[in-house]
Amino acid sequence: MSTDNGMWQREQVVGLPITHQGIRLTPQSEAISLRWSSGVESGFAAIWHRPTALLVEQEGETSHIPIPDVTRQVQIALWGLATFFSLIAWLLARRRASKA
């Protein structure tokens, strides 16, 4: 699966399978790339590539093991806390200003 809107692209990548003792492991990942150019020779590009899952094939059965993105979860929690405390500080400052 690939999503492309010209400036950014999101792509699901399947790696090469590894077989060990009758178990076949196939890594899956997601690549998000950002490209911006402002001329012929100047521009900017960034790629974020992260593992998303592992396909395990054993004795004819396939299972999908997701790999959680702990970094993203921590970032979302920190942004939520920062927003919460900013809102509390703003409300307290507004309350103090109205009393003065």
KEVEXVEX-254599 format. One record per residue (C-alpha): residue number from 1; residue in one letter; x, y, z; chain. Coordinates in pm, whole numbers. Layout:
! residues N
ROTI  pos  code      xx      yy      zz  unit
ROTI  NUM     A       X       Y       Z     A
...
***
This chain:
! residues 100
ROTI  pos  code      xx      yy      zz  unit
ROTI    1     M       0       0       0     A
ROTI    2     S     133     340     -93     A
ROTI    3     T      -4     691     -47     A
ROTI    4     D     149     976    -244     A
ROTI    5     N      30    1336    -264     A
ROTI    6     G     340    1485    -427     A
ROTI    7     M     496    1634    -115     A
ROTI    8     W     480    1331     113     A
ROTI    9     Q     456     957      60     A
ROTI   10     R     353     673     291     A
ROTI   11     E     446     320     197     A
ROTI   12     Q     412     -25     355     A
ROTI   13     V     735    -222     305     A
ROTI   14     V     774    -600     335     A
ROTI   15     G    1128    -719     407     A
ROTI   16     L    1306   -1034     304     A
ROTI   17     P    1189   -1346     489     A
ROTI   18     I    1423   -1527     724     A
ROTI   19     T    1381   -1901     784     A
ROTI   20     H    1519   -2070    1094     A
ROTI   21     Q    1430   -2418    1223     A
ROTI   22     G    1112   -2436    1016     A
ROTI   23     I     987   -2092    1121     A
ROTI   24     R     966   -1823     856     A
ROTI   25     L     982   -1461     978     A
ROTI   26     T     892   -1172     748     A
ROTI   27     P     937    -817     878     A
ROTI   28     Q     695    -541     780     A
ROTI   29     S     756    -170     813     A
ROTI   30     E     617     169     722     A
ROTI   31     A     816     439     546     A
ROTI   32     I     698     800     545     A
ROTI   33     S     897    1036     329     A
ROTI   34     L     868    1412     292     A
ROTI   35     R    1012    1592      -9     A
ROTI   36     W    1009    1964     -69     A
ROTI   37     S    1200    2142    -340     A
ROTI   38     S    1216    2511    -410     A
ROTI   39     G    1416    2504    -728     A
ROTI   40     V    1643    2299    -942     A
ROTI   41     E    1919    2230    -689     A
ROTI   42     S    1769    2320    -353     A
ROTI   43     G    1521    2136    -138     A
ROTI   44     F    1459    1925     166     A
ROTI   45     A    1390    1555     221     A
ROTI   46     A    1326    1345     531     A
ROTI   47     I    1236     979     579     A
ROTI   48     W    1088     813     887     A
ROTI   49     H    1109     435     866     A
ROTI   50     R     968     225    1149     A
ROTI   51     P     893    -144    1201     A
ROTI   52     T     521    -223    1224     A
ROTI   53     A     479    -602    1239     A
ROTI   54     L     631    -943    1203     A
ROTI   55     L     467   -1223    1004     A
ROTI   56     V     541   -1565    1152     A
ROTI   57     E     475   -1874     940     A
ROTI   58     Q     505   -2207    1120     A
ROTI   59     E     360   -2546    1022     A
ROTI   60     G     130   -2391     762     A
ROTI   61     E     -15   -2131    1001     A
ROTI   62     T      54   -1760     971     A
ROTI   63     S      34   -1518    1260     A
ROTI   64     H      71   -1141    1259     A
ROTI   65     I     262    -991    1553     A
ROTI   66     P     230    -612    1571     A
ROTI   67     I     527    -408    1694     A
ROTI   68     P     403    -118    1908     A
ROTI   69     D     560     222    1849     A
ROTI   70     V     644     315    2209     A
ROTI   71     T     815     638    2103     A
ROTI   72     R     496     761    1934     A
ROTI   73     Q     288     666    2238     A
ROTI   74     V     522     859    2470     A
ROTI   75     Q     521    1161    2238     A
ROTI   76     I     140    1168    2229     A
ROTI   77     A     125    1139    2609     A
ROTI   78     L     377    1423    2652     A
ROTI   79     W     189    1647    2405     A
ROTI   80     G    -132    1572    2594     A
ROTI   81     L      27    1661    2929     A
ROTI   82     A     179    1979    2787     A
ROTI   83     T    -159    2083    2645     A
ROTI   84     F    -333    2004    2974     A
ROTI   85     F     -88    2203    3187     A
ROTI   86     S     -88    2492    2938     A
ROTI   87     L    -467    2505    2960     A
ROTI   88     I    -456    2500    3342     A
ROTI   89     A    -194    2778    3348     A
ROTI   90     W    -399    2987    3104     A
ROTI   91     L    -717    2939    3311     A
ROTI   92     L    -536    3033    3635     A
ROTI   93     A    -382    3343    3474     A
ROTI   94     R    -722    3445    3338     A
ROTI   95     R    -881    3392    3680     A
ROTI   96     R    -615    3603    3854     A
ROTI   97     A    -652    3880    3595     A
ROTI   98     S   -1029    3894    3645     A
ROTI   99     K    -989    3924    4026     A
ROTI  100     A    -742    4212    4001     A
***
